[in-house]
Amino acid sequence: FAPFAHPMPSTDPKWFVEAHASWSEKKPPTGSNPHWLPLESNPDVLNNFSHRTGMPDEWQWCDVFGLDPELLAMVPSPCVAVCLLYPSKAISGPRRQEYKKAALGGSGRGVAADLFYLWQIEAFGNACGSIAAVHSLANNYLQGVMALNPGPLKSFIDGCKGKHPSEIGTKLADAIDLHEVSEASATESTATVCPDREDDTDNHFITFIQKDGALYEMDGMMAYPINHGPTTADTFLSDAVQVIKDDFIQRDPENPNFSLLALCKA
């Protein structure tokens, strides 16, 4: 296992260079709103949230039914984001320590200067599903891969471009319109009983996107995005799945609580 393999380029944003050098702990600014309800790993739920905030109808979240090539071939193309729900308690702690050790050792791949990245500050509570959706939609919108309809998400992204992840996280935590849509999606579209907003849930959402020929892992609980190396539009889905197999499922292979959703053009 080698979390990092290449030196950082000089184009990294300042906040990334500082975080990578120190693996700085995310500052926990307080938001004025209550904790967010968790979203279920269900395409109906993420579609409800995404469409109500501005995603066009021709884009859809869909289930990934398995990781074998024949099942991945069933995912519509183009696929521009892969959202992973995984059992966090057995995986996140050791994994983050490995990345921290590598970062403090001075190694690592750099990140694109204009990635849209936000921190999951303490004020969010169980908002990782909403954050994964925002990371997916924002970065594809800013790359021109998809348009966004006028609405709360487009306004939020346009107003936060180029800002520090802590500031973007604080602004999202206090974005009443997006919070209200997330709450409605968590309670209206779910197939199971929605956990309480204060529950200590085990599962955690992250997403994978591609930008400038690189595969990025976007996890608001990490100090910065993880660059997993080269990818293309044609290989993005299989490349993301390979990282998920090697760096997540392999750490807890008997656990059935892994779930993948893909953002695709219908």
Summary of the structure (lengths in Angstrom):
residues: 266
radius of gyration: 17.1
end to end distance: 36.0
largest distance: 47.6
contacts: 850
relative contact order: 0.26
helix: 39%
strand: 16%
